Amino acid sequence: MVEVGTSPGVVTESVNDLLSPESTTNLHIRYNAKKEAYVENVTYVDCPDANTALRILNDGIKNRTVTATAMNRESSRSHSLFSLLVE
């Protein structure tokens, strides 16, 4: 799960791994040979069931960047991506 956004007052975009919040590395968006986008070095988690997937999703949500604004006490300063591959 990644967060794509900007810090308040900063115009530089960043891509952060919400499942590895201690990491300060700005992740990179890359394209494979089929021209499909992916995030390089992002955390992948095997989820044996739906409950585990929901727990992982909630862990990522807790690590989002939020900042108060005049209209919203917990305004998100970013967009989050959560990918789920079902095999």
N, CA, C and O atoms as a Maestro MAE file, in Angstrom:
{
 s_m_m2io_version
 :::
 2.0.0
}

f_m_ct {
 s_m_title
 :::
 protein
 m_atom[348] {
  # First column is atom index #
  i_m_mmod_type
  r_m_x_coord
  r_m_y_coord
  r_m_z_coord
  i_m_residue_number
  s_m_chain_name
  s_m_pdb_residue_name
  s_m_pdb_atom_name
  i_m_atomic_number
  :::
  1 25 0.859 -1.163 0.000 1 A "MET " " N  " 7
  2 3 0.000 0.000 0.000 1 A "MET " " CA " 6
  3 2 0.895 1.212 0.000 1 A "MET " " C  " 6
  4 15 1.788 1.327 0.840 1 A "MET " " O  " 8
  5 25 0.671 2.119 -0.930 2 A "VAL " " N  " 7
  6 3 1.508 3.306 -1.019 2 A "VAL " " CA " 6
  7 2 0.672 4.565 -0.888 2 A "VAL " " C  " 6
  8 15 -0.539 4.566 -1.111 2 A "VAL " " O  " 8
  9 25 1.352 5.623 -0.522 3 A "GLU " " N  " 7
  10 3 0.748 6.937 -0.396 3 A "GLU " " CA " 6
  11 2 1.458 7.844 -1.388 3 A "GLU " " C  " 6
  12 15 2.687 7.907 -1.407 3 A "GLU " " O  " 8
  13 25 0.696 8.539 -2.204 4 A "VAL " " N  " 7
  14 3 1.252 9.476 -3.168 4 A "VAL " " CA " 6
  15 2 0.718 10.845 -2.813 4 A "VAL " " C  " 6
  16 15 -0.495 11.053 -2.794 4 A "VAL " " O  " 8
  17 25 1.607 11.779 -2.531 5 A "GLY " " N  " 7
  18 3 1.110 13.091 -2.150 5 A "GLY " " CA " 6
  19 2 2.208 14.089 -1.893 5 A "GLY " " C  " 6
  20 15 3.379 13.854 -2.188 5 A "GLY " " O  " 8
  21 25 1.802 15.204 -1.338 6 A "THR " " N  " 7
  22 3 2.721 16.268 -1.018 6 A "THR " " CA " 6
  23 2 2.574 16.647 0.441 6 A "THR " " C  " 6
  24 15 1.509 16.474 1.033 6 A "THR " " O  " 8
  25 25 3.629 17.155 1.009 7 A "SER " " N  " 7
  26 3 3.559 17.684 2.362 7 A "SER " " CA " 6
  27 2 3.005 19.095 2.288 7 A "SER " " C  " 6
  28 15 3.183 19.764 1.270 7 A "SER " " O  " 8
  29 25 2.334 19.574 3.344 8 A "PRO " " N  " 7
  30 3 1.793 20.935 3.316 8 A "PRO " " CA " 6
  31 2 2.894 21.951 3.021 8 A "PRO " " C  " 6
  32 15 3.936 21.954 3.675 8 A "PRO " " O  " 8
  33 25 2.658 22.803 2.043 9 A "GLY " " N  " 7
  34 3 3.618 23.845 1.695 9 A "GLY " " CA " 6
  35 2 4.756 23.367 0.814 9 A "GLY " " C  " 6
  36 15 5.652 24.150 0.497 9 A "GLY " " O  " 8
  37 25 4.747 22.109 0.411 10 A "VAL " " N  " 7
  38 3 5.819 21.557 -0.408 10 A "VAL " " CA " 6
  39 2 5.223 21.105 -1.731 10 A "VAL " " C  " 6
  40 15 4.162 20.482 -1.757 10 A "VAL " " O  " 8
  41 25 5.902 21.417 -2.830 11 A "VAL " " N  " 7
  42 3 5.369 21.040 -4.139 11 A "VAL " " CA " 6
  43 2 5.979 19.749 -4.669 11 A "VAL " " C  " 6
  44 15 5.588 19.287 -5.741 11 A "VAL " " O  " 8
  45 25 6.919 19.159 -3.952 12 A "THR " " N  " 7
  46 3 7.547 17.923 -4.376 12 A "THR " " CA " 6
  47 2 6.666 16.741 -4.004 12 A "THR " " C  " 6
  48 15 6.280 16.586 -2.845 12 A "THR " " O  " 8
  49 25 6.351 15.917 -4.979 13 A "GLU " " N  " 7
  50 3 5.550 14.734 -4.706 13 A "GLU " " CA " 6
  51 2 6.435 13.634 -4.133 13 A "GLU " " C  " 6
  52 15 7.632 13.571 -4.416 13 A "GLU " " O  " 8
  53 25 5.834 12.777 -3.331 14 A "SER " " N  " 7
  54 3 6.571 11.644 -2.780 14 A "SER " " CA " 6
  55 2 5.691 10.409 -2.837 14 A "SER " " C  " 6
  56 15 4.464 10.503 -2.843 14 A "SER " " O  " 8
  57 25 6.338 9.242 -2.880 15 A "VAL " " N  " 7
  58 3 5.641 7.966 -2.852 15 A "VAL " " CA " 6
  59 2 6.205 7.205 -1.659 15 A "VAL " " C  " 6
  60 15 7.392 6.879 -1.628 15 A "VAL " " O  " 8
  61 25 5.352 6.922 -0.676 16 A "ASN " " N  " 7
  62 3 5.775 6.285 0.564 16 A "ASN " " CA " 6
  63 2 5.081 4.946 0.758 16 A "ASN " " C  " 6
  64 15 3.935 4.768 0.348 16 A "ASN " " O  " 8
  65 25 5.778 4.008 1.385 17 A "ASP " " N  " 7
  66 3 5.246 2.690 1.673 17 A "ASP " " CA " 6
  67 2 4.508 2.735 3.009 17 A "ASP " " C  " 6
  68 15 5.146 2.837 4.057 17 A "ASP " " O  " 8
  69 25 3.189 2.662 2.992 18 A "LEU " " N  " 7
  70 3 2.394 2.749 4.215 18 A "LEU " " CA " 6
  71 2 2.481 1.490 5.064 18 A "LEU " " C  " 6
  72 15 2.084 1.508 6.230 18 A "LEU " " O  " 8
  73 25 2.991 0.399 4.507 19 A "LEU " " N  " 7
  74 3 3.168 -0.818 5.285 19 A "LEU " " CA " 6
  75 2 4.577 -0.921 5.863 19 A "LEU " " C  " 6
  76 15 4.911 -1.891 6.543 19 A "LEU " " O  " 8
  77 25 5.388 0.078 5.588 20 A "SER " " N  " 7
  78 3 6.739 0.164 6.132 20 A "SER " " CA " 6
  79 2 6.988 1.621 6.527 20 A "SER " " C  " 6
  80 15 7.846 2.287 5.947 20 A "SER " " O  " 8
  81 25 6.234 2.116 7.520 21 A "PRO " " N  " 7
  82 3 6.272 3.549 7.840 21 A "PRO " " CA " 6
  83 2 7.619 4.047 8.351 21 A "PRO " " C  " 6
  84 15 7.888 5.247 8.288 21 A "PRO " " O  " 8
  85 25 8.480 3.148 8.860 22 A "GLU " " N  " 7
  86 3 9.785 3.581 9.346 22 A "GLU " " CA " 6
  87 2 10.726 3.929 8.195 22 A "GLU " " C  " 6
  88 15 11.744 4.590 8.402 22 A "GLU " " O  " 8
  89 25 10.393 3.491 6.997 23 A "SER " " N  " 7
  90 3 11.207 3.784 5.827 23 A "SER " " CA " 6
  91 2 10.981 5.223 5.380 23 A "SER " " C  " 6
  92 15 9.841 5.667 5.242 23 A "SER " " O  " 8
  93 25 12.057 5.935 5.158 24 A "THR " " N  " 7
  94 3 11.955 7.322 4.682 24 A "THR " " CA " 6
  95 2 12.306 7.426 3.206 24 A "THR " " C  " 6
  96 15 12.408 8.526 2.662 24 A "THR " " O  " 8
  97 25 12.490 6.282 2.562 25 A "THR " " N  " 7
  98 3 12.859 6.256 1.148 25 A "THR " " CA " 6
  99 2 11.674 6.639 0.276 25 A "THR " " C  " 6
  100 15 10.579 6.099 0.435 25 A "THR " " O  " 8
  101 25 11.890 7.566 -0.640 26 A "ASN " " N  " 7
  102 3 10.872 7.920 -1.620 26 A "ASN " " CA " 6
  103 2 10.889 6.843 -2.700 26 A "ASN " " C  " 6
  104 15 11.870 6.713 -3.432 26 A "ASN " " O  " 8
  105 25 9.809 6.072 -2.803 27 A "LEU " " N  " 7
  106 3 9.736 4.980 -3.767 27 A "LEU " " CA " 6
  107 2 9.559 5.525 -5.186 27 A "LEU " " C  " 6
  108 15 9.125 6.660 -5.384 27 A "LEU " " O  " 8
  109 25 9.903 4.691 -6.162 28 A "HIS " " N  " 7
  110 3 9.825 5.108 -7.561 28 A "HIS " " CA " 6
  111 2 8.769 4.308 -8.310 28 A "HIS " " C  " 6
  112 15 8.637 3.100 -8.116 28 A "HIS " " O  " 8
  113 25 8.029 4.984 -9.157 29 A "ILE " " N  " 7
  114 3 7.062 4.332 -10.039 29 A "ILE " " CA " 6
  115 2 7.805 3.954 -11.316 29 A "ILE " " C  " 6
  116 15 8.432 4.800 -11.954 29 A "ILE " " O  " 8
  117 25 7.728 2.692 -11.676 30 A "ARG " " N  " 7
  118 3 8.420 2.170 -12.858 30 A "ARG " " CA " 6
  119 2 7.401 1.516 -13.789 30 A "ARG " " C  " 6
  120 15 6.235 1.341 -13.436 30 A "ARG " " O  " 8
  121 25 7.867 1.160 -14.983 31 A "TYR " " N  " 7
  122 3 7.036 0.472 -15.959 31 A "TYR " " CA " 6
  123 2 7.754 -0.785 -16.414 31 A "TYR " " C  " 6
  124 15 8.958 -0.762 -16.672 31 A "TYR " " O  " 8
  125 25 7.004 -1.900 -16.513 32 A "ASN " " N  " 7
  126 3 7.606 -3.137 -16.989 32 A "ASN " " CA " 6
  127 2 7.561 -3.165 -18.518 32 A "ASN " " C  " 6
  128 15 7.148 -2.193 -19.152 32 A "ASN " " O  " 8
  129 25 7.989 -4.290 -19.103 33 A "ALA " " N  " 7
  130 3 8.051 -4.421 -20.558 33 A "ALA " " CA " 6
  131 2 6.681 -4.285 -21.223 33 A "ALA " " C  " 6
  132 15 6.589 -3.889 -22.385 33 A "ALA " " O  " 8
  133 25 5.610 -4.617 -20.479 34 A "LYS " " N  " 7
  134 3 4.254 -4.483 -21.010 34 A "LYS " " CA " 6
  135 2 3.691 -3.074 -20.799 34 A "LYS " " C  " 6
  136 15 2.521 -2.820 -21.085 34 A "LYS " " O  " 8
  137 25 4.525 -2.165 -20.299 35 A "LYS " " N  " 7
  138 3 4.150 -0.774 -20.016 35 A "LYS " " CA " 6
  139 2 3.111 -0.675 -18.899 35 A "LYS " " C  " 6
  140 15 2.291 0.242 -18.876 35 A "LYS " " O  " 8
  141 25 3.162 -1.658 -17.955 36 A "GLU " " N  " 7
  142 3 2.304 -1.634 -16.774 36 A "GLU " " CA " 6
  143 2 3.069 -0.956 -15.645 36 A "GLU " " C  " 6
  144 15 4.241 -1.256 -15.417 36 A "GLU " " O  " 8
  145 25 2.415 -0.055 -14.948 37 A "ALA " " N  " 7
  146 3 3.068 0.674 -13.855 37 A "ALA " " CA " 6
  147 2 3.140 -0.191 -12.603 37 A "ALA " " C  " 6
  148 15 2.236 -0.979 -12.325 37 A "ALA " " O  " 8
  149 25 4.221 -0.035 -11.855 38 A "TYR " " N  " 7
  150 3 4.372 -0.680 -10.558 38 A "TYR " " CA " 6
  151 2 5.260 0.201 -9.685 38 A "TYR " " C  " 6
  152 15 5.984 1.059 -10.189 38 A "TYR " " O  " 8
  153 25 5.198 -0.018 -8.374 39 A "VAL " " N  " 7
  154 3 6.030 0.734 -7.440 39 A "VAL " " CA " 6
  155 2 7.196 -0.153 -7.044 39 A "VAL " " C  " 6
  156 15 7.011 -1.246 -6.508 39 A "VAL " " O  " 8
  157 25 8.393 0.330 -7.313 40 A "GLU " " N  " 7
  158 3 9.610 -0.423 -7.023 40 A "GLU " " CA " 6
  159 2 9.873 -0.476 -5.513 40 A "GLU " " C  " 6
  160 15 9.764 0.539 -4.825 40 A "GLU " " O  " 8
  161 25 10.216 -1.650 -5.010 41 A "ASN " " N  " 7
  162 3 10.594 -1.877 -3.603 41 A "ASN " " CA " 6
  163 2 9.466 -1.668 -2.601 41 A "ASN " " C  " 6
  164 15 9.731 -1.389 -1.432 41 A "ASN " " O  " 8
  165 25 8.230 -1.794 -3.027 42 A "VAL " " N  " 7
  166 3 7.097 -1.654 -2.111 42 A "VAL " " CA " 6
  167 2 6.934 -2.959 -1.316 42 A "VAL " " C  " 6
  168 15 7.374 -4.017 -1.766 42 A "VAL " " O  " 8
  169 25 6.314 -2.887 -0.158 43 A "THR " " N  " 7
  170 3 6.087 -4.059 0.677 43 A "THR " " CA " 6
  171 2 4.941 -4.898 0.118 43 A "THR " " C  " 6
  172 15 3.863 -4.377 -0.168 43 A "THR " " O  " 8
  173 25 5.180 -6.196 -0.036 44 A "TYR " " N  " 7
  174 3 4.149 -7.149 -0.434 44 A "TYR " " CA " 6
  175 2 3.863 -8.065 0.747 44 A "TYR " " C  " 6
  176 15 4.787 -8.475 1.450 44 A "TYR " " O  " 8
  177 25 2.591 -8.391 0.972 45 A "VAL " " N  " 7
  178 3 2.202 -9.250 2.081 45 A "VAL " " CA " 6
  179 2 1.291 -10.347 1.550 45 A "VAL " " C  " 6
  180 15 0.289 -10.066 0.892 45 A "VAL " " O  " 8
  181 25 1.642 -11.606 1.839 46 A "ASP " " N  " 7
  182 3 0.759 -12.717 1.491 46 A "ASP " " CA " 6
  183 2 -0.387 -12.755 2.489 46 A "ASP " " C  " 6
  184 15 -0.163 -12.755 3.699 46 A "ASP " " O  " 8
  185 25 -1.612 -12.788 1.985 47 A "CYS " " N  " 7
  186 3 -2.810 -12.804 2.832 47 A "CYS " " CA " 6
  187 2 -3.576 -14.099 2.555 47 A "CYS " " C  " 6
  188 15 -4.147 -14.262 1.477 47 A "CYS " " O  " 8
  189 25 -3.589 -15.012 3.516 48 A "PRO " " N  " 7
  190 3 -4.267 -16.284 3.290 48 A "PRO " " CA " 6
  191 2 -5.788 -16.194 3.298 48 A "PRO " " C  " 6
  192 15 -6.472 -17.123 2.866 48 A "PRO " " O  " 8
  193 25 -6.325 -15.059 3.795 49 A "ASP " " N  " 7
  194 3 -7.784 -14.926 3.849 49 A "ASP " " CA " 6
  195 2 -8.182 -13.449 3.849 49 A "ASP " " C  " 6
  196 15 -7.335 -12.564 3.962 49 A "ASP " " O  " 8
  197 25 -9.475 -13.203 3.720 50 A "ALA " " N  " 7
  198 3 -10.002 -11.834 3.634 50 A "ALA " " CA " 6
  199 2 -9.741 -11.041 4.914 50 A "ALA " " C  " 6
  200 15 -9.475 -9.841 4.849 50 A "ALA " " O  " 8
  201 25 -9.812 -11.689 6.066 51 A "ASN " " N  " 7
  202 3 -9.579 -10.979 7.330 51 A "ASN " " CA " 6
  203 2 -8.156 -10.433 7.411 51 A "ASN " " C  " 6
  204 15 -7.939 -9.324 7.897 51 A "ASN " " O  " 8
  205 25 -7.203 -11.205 6.939 52 A "THR " " N  " 7
  206 3 -5.814 -10.741 6.929 52 A "THR " " CA " 6
  207 2 -5.664 -9.558 5.986 52 A "THR " " C  " 6
  208 15 -4.997 -8.579 6.321 52 A "THR " " O  " 8
  209 25 -6.277 -9.637 4.808 53 A "ALA " " N  " 7
  210 3 -6.210 -8.532 3.848 53 A "ALA " " CA " 6
  211 2 -6.810 -7.260 4.438 53 A "ALA " " C  " 6
  212 15 -6.258 -6.175 4.254 53 A "ALA " " O  " 8
  213 25 -7.923 -7.379 5.139 54 A "LEU " " N  " 7
  214 3 -8.540 -6.206 5.774 54 A "LEU " " CA " 6
  215 2 -7.656 -5.637 6.881 54 A "LEU " " C  " 6
  216 15 -7.583 -4.420 7.049 54 A "LEU " " O  " 8
  217 25 -6.986 -6.506 7.637 55 A "ARG " " N  " 7
  218 3 -6.083 -6.043 8.685 55 A "ARG " " CA " 6
  219 2 -4.911 -5.267 8.081 55 A "ARG " " C  " 6
  220 15 -4.513 -4.227 8.607 55 A "ARG " " O  " 8
  221 25 -4.364 -5.772 6.982 56 A "ILE " " N  " 7
  222 3 -3.257 -5.099 6.302 56 A "ILE " " CA " 6
  223 2 -3.722 -3.747 5.761 56 A "ILE " " C  " 6
  224 15 -3.013 -2.749 5.891 56 A "ILE " " O  " 8
  225 25 -4.908 -3.712 5.157 57 A "LEU " " N  " 7
  226 3 -5.468 -2.457 4.665 57 A "LEU " " CA " 6
  227 2 -5.601 -1.443 5.799 57 A "LEU " " C  " 6
  228 15 -5.218 -0.284 5.641 57 A "LEU " " O  " 8
  229 25 -6.138 -1.869 6.934 58 A "ASN " " N  " 7
  230 3 -6.298 -0.961 8.079 58 A "ASN " " CA " 6
  231 2 -4.959 -0.489 8.631 58 A "ASN " " C  " 6
  232 15 -4.837 0.658 9.061 58 A "ASN " " O  " 8
  233 25 -3.948 -1.365 8.622 59 A "ASP " " N  " 7
  234 3 -2.604 -0.946 9.051 59 A "ASP " " CA " 6
  235 2 -2.096 0.192 8.171 59 A "ASP " " C  " 6
  236 15 -1.545 1.172 8.672 59 A "ASP " " O  " 8
  237 25 -2.281 0.060 6.871 60 A "GLY " " N  " 7
  238 3 -1.844 1.112 5.948 60 A "GLY " " CA " 6
  239 2 -2.609 2.404 6.154 60 A "GLY " " C  " 6
  240 15 -2.023 3.486 6.121 60 A "GLY " " O  " 8
  241 25 -3.920 2.300 6.368 61 A "ILE " " N  " 7
  242 3 -4.749 3.493 6.585 61 A "ILE " " CA " 6
  243 2 -4.280 4.259 7.818 61 A "ILE " " C  " 6
  244 15 -4.278 5.490 7.818 61 A "ILE " " O  " 8
  245 25 -3.885 3.547 8.860 62 A "LYS " " N  " 7
  246 3 -3.405 4.198 10.085 62 A "LYS " " CA " 6
  247 2 -2.125 4.996 9.856 62 A "LYS " " C  " 6
  248 15 -1.837 5.931 10.602 62 A "LYS " " O  " 8
  249 25 -1.360 4.635 8.833 63 A "ASN " " N  " 7
  250 3 -0.080 5.293 8.565 63 A "ASN " " CA " 6
  251 2 -0.159 6.417 7.536 63 A "ASN " " C  " 6
  252 15 0.870 6.964 7.138 63 A "ASN " " O  " 8
  253 25 -1.374 6.769 7.100 64 A "ARG " " N  " 7
  254 3 -1.517 7.866 6.134 64 A "ARG " " CA " 6
  255 2 -1.085 9.192 6.737 64 A "ARG " " C  " 6
  256 15 -1.089 9.361 7.957 64 A "ARG " " O  " 8
  257 25 -0.719 10.115 5.888 65 A "THR " " N  " 7
  258 3 -0.393 11.468 6.318 65 A "THR " " CA " 6
  259 2 -1.676 12.286 6.348 65 A "THR " " C  " 6
  260 15 -2.360 12.405 5.331 65 A "THR " " O  " 8
  261 25 -2.003 12.844 7.495 66 A "VAL " " N  " 7
  262 3 -3.164 13.722 7.622 66 A "VAL " " CA " 6
  263 2 -2.737 15.003 8.315 66 A "VAL " " C  " 6
  264 15 -1.861 14.995 9.180 66 A "VAL " " O  " 8
  265 25 -3.367 16.107 7.922 67 A "THR " " N  " 7
  266 3 -3.079 17.415 8.487 67 A "THR " " CA " 6
  267 2 -4.381 18.185 8.609 67 A "THR " " C  " 6
  268 15 -5.248 18.095 7.740 67 A "THR " " O  " 8
  269 25 -4.513 18.929 9.672 68 A "ALA " " N  " 7
  270 3 -5.721 19.738 9.863 68 A "ALA " " CA " 6
  271 2 -5.755 20.896 8.866 68 A "ALA " " C  " 6
  272 15 -4.732 21.507 8.560 68 A "ALA " " O  " 8
  273 25 -6.960 21.180 8.369 69 A "THR " " N  " 7
  274 3 -7.186 22.363 7.543 69 A "THR " " CA " 6
  275 2 -8.307 23.155 8.190 69 A "THR " " C  " 6
  276 15 -8.891 22.714 9.180 69 A "THR " " O  " 8
  277 25 -8.608 24.311 7.641 70 A "ALA " " N  " 7
  278 3 -9.669 25.151 8.196 70 A "ALA " " CA " 6
  279 2 -11.034 24.461 8.110 70 A "ALA " " C  " 6
  280 15 -11.921 24.733 8.919 70 A "ALA " " O  " 8
  281 25 -11.201 23.569 7.130 71 A "MET " " N  " 7
  282 3 -12.501 22.937 6.931 71 A "MET " " CA " 6
  283 2 -12.563 21.489 7.396 71 A "MET " " C  " 6
  284 15 -13.651 20.926 7.517 71 A "MET " " O  " 8
  285 25 -11.407 20.878 7.659 72 A "ASN " " N  " 7
  286 3 -11.391 19.456 7.971 72 A "ASN " " CA " 6
  287 2 -10.264 19.163 8.956 72 A "ASN " " C  " 6
  288 15 -9.098 19.427 8.662 72 A "ASN " " O  " 8
  289 25 -10.604 18.621 10.120 73 A "ARG " " N  " 7
  290 3 -9.620 18.350 11.171 73 A "ARG " " CA " 6
  291 2 -8.597 17.295 10.773 73 A "ARG " " C  " 6
  292 15 -7.450 17.359 11.218 73 A "ARG " " O  " 8
  293 25 -8.978 16.335 9.956 74 A "GLU " " N  " 7
  294 3 -8.084 15.258 9.544 74 A "GLU " " CA " 6
  295 2 -8.077 15.102 8.031 74 A "GLU " " C  " 6
  296 15 -8.423 14.045 7.502 74 A "GLU " " O  " 8
  297 25 -7.682 16.159 7.346 75 A "SER " " N  " 7
  298 3 -7.658 16.147 5.895 75 A "SER " " CA " 6
  299 2 -6.469 15.329 5.396 75 A "SER " " C  " 6
  300 15 -5.342 15.520 5.852 75 A "SER " " O  " 8
  301 25 -6.725 14.420 4.460 76 A "SER " " N  " 7
  302 3 -5.642 13.650 3.872 76 A "SER " " CA " 6
  303 2 -4.886 14.539 2.900 76 A "SER " " C  " 6
  304 15 -5.489 15.251 2.097 76 A "SER " " O  " 8
  305 25 -3.580 14.495 2.974 77 A "ARG " " N  " 7
  306 3 -2.744 15.294 2.081 77 A "ARG " " CA " 6
  307 2 -2.232 14.430 0.940 77 A "ARG " " C  " 6
  308 15 -1.246 14.777 0.290 77 A "ARG " " O  " 8
  309 25 -2.897 13.305 0.694 78 A "SER " " N  " 7
  310 3 -2.370 12.372 -0.286 78 A "SER " " CA " 6
  311 2 -3.466 11.447 -0.799 78 A "SER " " C  " 6
  312 15 -4.622 11.523 -0.386 78 A "SER " " O  " 8
  313 25 -3.067 10.585 -1.701 79 A "HIS " " N  " 7
  314 3 -3.927 9.515 -2.212 79 A "HIS " " CA " 6
  315 2 -3.244 8.197 -1.886 79 A "HIS " " C  " 6
  316 15 -2.017 8.106 -1.924 79 A "HIS " " O  " 8
  317 25 -4.019 7.191 -1.569 80 A "SER " " N  " 7
  318 3 -3.456 5.881 -1.238 80 A "SER " " CA " 6
  319 2 -3.853 4.853 -2.281 80 A "SER " " C  " 6
  320 15 -4.939 4.919 -2.857 80 A "SER " " O  " 8
  321 25 -2.959 3.902 -2.516 81 A "LEU " " N  " 7
  322 3 -3.212 2.792 -3.436 81 A "LEU " " CA " 6
  323 2 -3.073 1.488 -2.673 81 A "LEU " " C  " 6
  324 15 -2.087 1.275 -1.968 81 A "LEU " " O  " 8
  325 25 -4.048 0.626 -2.812 82 A "PHE " " N  " 7
  326 3 -4.005 -0.703 -2.204 82 A "PHE " " CA " 6
  327 2 -4.317 -1.687 -3.316 82 A "PHE " " C  " 6
  328 15 -5.411 -1.665 -3.880 82 A "PHE " " O  " 8
  329 25 -3.369 -2.544 -3.632 83 A "SER " " N  " 7
  330 3 -3.569 -3.537 -4.690 83 A "SER " " CA " 6
  331 2 -3.765 -4.896 -4.076 83 A "SER " " C  " 6
  332 15 -3.087 -5.267 -3.118 83 A "SER " " O  " 8
  333 25 -4.698 -5.638 -4.637 84 A "LEU " " N  " 7
  334 3 -4.995 -6.979 -4.147 84 A "LEU " " CA " 6
  335 2 -4.973 -7.924 -5.333 84 A "LEU " " C  " 6
  336 15 -5.727 -7.746 -6.290 84 A "LEU " " O  " 8
  337 25 -4.110 -8.927 -5.272 85 A "LEU " " N  " 7
  338 3 -4.017 -9.943 -6.312 85 A "LEU " " CA " 6
  339 2 -4.649 -11.217 -5.778 85 A "LEU " " C  " 6
  340 15 -4.196 -11.761 -4.771 85 A "LEU " " O  " 8
  341 25 -5.689 -11.695 -6.442 86 A "VAL " " N  " 7
  342 3 -6.374 -12.918 -6.022 86 A "VAL " " CA " 6
  343 2 -5.961 -14.028 -6.972 86 A "VAL " " C  " 6
  344 15 -6.126 -13.924 -8.187 86 A "VAL " " O  " 8
  345 25 -5.419 -15.096 -6.392 87 A "GLU " " N  " 7
  346 3 -4.982 -16.232 -7.220 87 A "GLU " " CA " 6
  347 2 -5.810 -17.459 -6.921 87 A "GLU " " C  " 6
  348 15 -5.590 -18.512 -7.518 87 A "GLU " " O  " 8
  :::
 }
 m_bond[347] {
  # First column is bond index #
  i_m_from
  i_m_to
  i_m_order
  :::
  1 1 2 1
  2 2 3 1
  3 3 4 2
  4 3 5 1
  5 5 6 1
  6 6 7 1
  7 7 8 2
  8 7 9 1
  9 9 10 1
  10 10 11 1
  11 11 12 2
  12 11 13 1
  13 13 14 1
  14 14 15 1
  15 15 16 2
  16 15 17 1
  17 17 18 1
  18 18 19 1
  19 19 20 2
  20 19 21 1
  21 21 22 1
  22 22 23 1
  23 23 24 2
  24 23 25 1
  25 25 26 1
  26 26 27 1
  27 27 28 2
  28 27 29 1
  29 29 30 1
  30 30 31 1
  31 31 32 2
  32 31 33 1
  33 33 34 1
  34 34 35 1
  35 35 36 2
  36 35 37 1
  37 37 38 1
  38 38 39 1
  39 39 40 2
  40 39 41 1
  41 41 42 1
  42 42 43 1
  43 43 44 2
  44 43 45 1
  45 45 46 1
  46 46 47 1
  47 47 48 2
  48 47 49 1
  49 49 50 1
  50 50 51 1
  51 51 52 2
  52 51 53 1
  53 53 54 1
  54 54 55 1
  55 55 56 2
  56 55 57 1
  57 57 58 1
  58 58 59 1
  59 59 60 2
  60 59 61 1
  61 61 62 1
  62 62 63 1
  63 63 64 2
  64 63 65 1
  65 65 66 1
  66 66 67 1
  67 67 68 2
  68 67 69 1
  69 69 70 1
  70 70 71 1
  71 71 72 2
  72 71 73 1
  73 73 74 1
  74 74 75 1
  75 75 76 2
  76 75 77 1
  77 77 78 1
  78 78 79 1
  79 79 80 2
  80 79 81 1
  81 81 82 1
  82 82 83 1
  83 83 84 2
  84 83 85 1
  85 85 86 1
  86 86 87 1
  87 87 88 2
  88 87 89 1
  89 89 90 1
  90 90 91 1
  91 91 92 2
  92 91 93 1
  93 93 94 1
  94 94 95 1
  95 95 96 2
  96 95 97 1
  97 97 98 1
  98 98 99 1
  99 99 100 2
  100 99 101 1
  101 101 102 1
  102 102 103 1
  103 103 104 2
  104 103 105 1
  105 105 106 1
  106 106 107 1
  107 107 108 2
  108 107 109 1
  109 109 110 1
  110 110 111 1
  111 111 112 2
  112 111 113 1
  113 113 114 1
  114 114 115 1
  115 115 116 2
  116 115 117 1
  117 117 118 1
  118 118 119 1
  119 119 120 2
  120 119 121 1
  121 121 122 1
  122 122 123 1
  123 123 124 2
  124 123 125 1
  125 125 126 1
  126 126 127 1
  127 127 128 2
  128 127 129 1
  129 129 130 1
  130 130 131 1
  131 131 132 2
  132 131 133 1
  133 133 134 1
  134 134 135 1
  135 135 136 2
  136 135 137 1
  137 137 138 1
  138 138 139 1
  139 139 140 2
  140 139 141 1
  141 141 142 1
  142 142 143 1
  143 143 144 2
  144 143 145 1
  145 145 146 1
  146 146 147 1
  147 147 148 2
  148 147 149 1
  149 149 150 1
  150 150 151 1
  151 151 152 2
  152 151 153 1
  153 153 154 1
  154 154 155 1
  155 155 156 2
  156 155 157 1
  157 157 158 1
  158 158 159 1
  159 159 160 2
  160 159 161 1
  161 161 162 1
  162 162 163 1
  163 163 164 2
  164 163 165 1
  165 165 166 1
  166 166 167 1
  167 167 168 2
  168 167 169 1
  169 169 170 1
  170 170 171 1
  171 171 172 2
  172 171 173 1
  173 173 174 1
  174 174 175 1
  175 175 176 2
  176 175 177 1
  177 177 178 1
  178 178 179 1
  179 179 180 2
  180 179 181 1
  181 181 182 1
  182 182 183 1
  183 183 184 2
  184 183 185 1
  185 185 186 1
  186 186 187 1
  187 187 188 2
  188 187 189 1
  189 189 190 1
  190 190 191 1
  191 191 192 2
  192 191 193 1
  193 193 194 1
  194 194 195 1
  195 195 196 2
  196 195 197 1
  197 197 198 1
  198 198 199 1
  199 199 200 2
  200 199 201 1
  201 201 202 1
  202 202 203 1
  203 203 204 2
  204 203 205 1
  205 205 206 1
  206 206 207 1
  207 207 208 2
  208 207 209 1
  209 209 210 1
  210 210 211 1
  211 211 212 2
  212 211 213 1
  213 213 214 1
  214 214 215 1
  215 215 216 2
  216 215 217 1
  217 217 218 1
  218 218 219 1
  219 219 220 2
  220 219 221 1
  221 221 222 1
  222 222 223 1
  223 223 224 2
  224 223 225 1
  225 225 226 1
  226 226 227 1
  227 227 228 2
  228 227 229 1
  229 229 230 1
  230 230 231 1
  231 231 232 2
  232 231 233 1
  233 233 234 1
  234 234 235 1
  235 235 236 2
  236 235 237 1
  237 237 238 1
  238 238 239 1
  239 239 240 2
  240 239 241 1
  241 241 242 1
  242 242 243 1
  243 243 244 2
  244 243 245 1
  245 245 246 1
  246 246 247 1
  247 247 248 2
  248 247 249 1
  249 249 250 1
  250 250 251 1
  251 251 252 2
  252 251 253 1
  253 253 254 1
  254 254 255 1
  255 255 256 2
  256 255 257 1
  257 257 258 1
  258 258 259 1
  259 259 260 2
  260 259 261 1
  261 261 262 1
  262 262 263 1
  263 263 264 2
  264 263 265 1
  265 265 266 1
  266 266 267 1
  267 267 268 2
  268 267 269 1
  269 269 270 1
  270 270 271 1
  271 271 272 2
  272 271 273 1
  273 273 274 1
  274 274 275 1
  275 275 276 2
  276 275 277 1
  277 277 278 1
  278 278 279 1
  279 279 280 2
  280 279 281 1
  281 281 282 1
  282 282 283 1
  283 283 284 2
  284 283 285 1
  285 285 286 1
  286 286 287 1
  287 287 288 2
  288 287 289 1
  289 289 290 1
  290 290 291 1
  291 291 292 2
  292 291 293 1
  293 293 294 1
  294 294 295 1
  295 295 296 2
  296 295 297 1
  297 297 298 1
  298 298 299 1
  299 299 300 2
  300 299 301 1
  301 301 302 1
  302 302 303 1
  303 303 304 2
  304 303 305 1
  305 305 306 1
  306 306 307 1
  307 307 308 2
  308 307 309 1
  309 309 310 1
  310 310 311 1
  311 311 312 2
  312 311 313 1
  313 313 314 1
  314 314 315 1
  315 315 316 2
  316 315 317 1
  317 317 318 1
  318 318 319 1
  319 319 320 2
  320 319 321 1
  321 321 322 1
  322 322 323 1
  323 323 324 2
  324 323 325 1
  325 325 326 1
  326 326 327 1
  327 327 328 2
  328 327 329 1
  329 329 330 1
  330 330 331 1
  331 331 332 2
  332 331 333 1
  333 333 334 1
  334 334 335 1
  335 335 336 2
  336 335 337 1
  337 337 338 1
  338 338 339 1
  339 339 340 2
  340 339 341 1
  341 341 342 1
  342 342 343 1
  343 343 344 2
  344 343 345 1
  345 345 346 1
  346 346 347 1
  347 347 348 2
  :::
 }
}
